[in-house]
Amino acid sequence: MLHIRFHRSLNTAAFLAVLLLGLLVNGPLFSQAGTRFFVWVRPASDADLRLSKSSAPNLRKLARCGAALPRLSSLAADTLAAEMRKSGGLLPQGKFSELGQKAAAKTPSATESALARLRAKFGKNKPEAAKPSQTSAATPQLVNKIFSSFDKGARLVFKAEPSMTATADHCRELDKRIGEMVSQFDLEKNGGDIALLVVLVPASGQPAMIAAGNGFKRAKICKGSPGAAAIAAGITGLVDPGSKSAADWSWILNILEQSTAKALQGRRGN
């Protein structure tokens, strides 16, 4: 009798293990244990916003992999960055990571200010430091930094380019990083287990967004124009469905697969 019960318990345990594995493999983006989201705010040229085949081939590739959203009526990069930090702060400790966050500017002391005035009046001007290259923000190590943040336990990684100039050369270099991420995140194959949201901010005109990842509809156009708070809340809701926010996050349901959207709504309702 004990022998039969032992075998039954083993069979039950094996069945539950297989079922759990199946859920983890086939489950939608938000429910996977390793839900990971990278948000990248970057400048864009007119060719980028048109998804030009010659000037922005990797952005076109990204749009084919996921969901291309229409241009937003308005979106300030600084406001979005502030909202992302605010929402990221509501996540469990260690789940939010920001790449390239600037350190607080050092306020010169009274002595340093006095010396600077004397040097300017009587001495030679201090040589200006060499300005960093426009393409310095798009180093090949970006993908490695993203994966490193995820490996350290982050679930939401955010990066805003420090220089939002939209020169053609700068945007072309940034577009190359898009190609690397599409490849490294396996977005073309099956959506991968990392979701990617690129916010394109032009020097003038309306910004736009492109999202890709497991759980996103392909080439789905999202109706409506979410604001910075709604974007941040929607992304945080994907990473942590239990997060509570007064902001409107419903826009993100429009670009998710139906099963993912329903499950996310159910989790948030509970």
Secondary structure, 3 states (H helix, E strand, C coil): CHHHHHHHHHHHHHHHHHHHHHHHHHCCHHHCCCCEEEEEEEEECHHHHCCCCCCCHHHHHHHHHCEEECCCCCCCHHHHHHHHHHHHHCCCCCCEEEECCCCCCCCCCHHHHHHHHHHHHHCCCCCCCCCCCHHHHCCCCHHHHHHHHHHCCCCEEEEECCCCCCCHHHHHHHHHHHHHHHHHCCHHHHCCCEEEEEEEEECCCCCEEEEECCCECCCCCCCCCCCHHHHHHHHHHHHCCCCCCCCCCHHHHHHECHHHHHHHHHHHHC
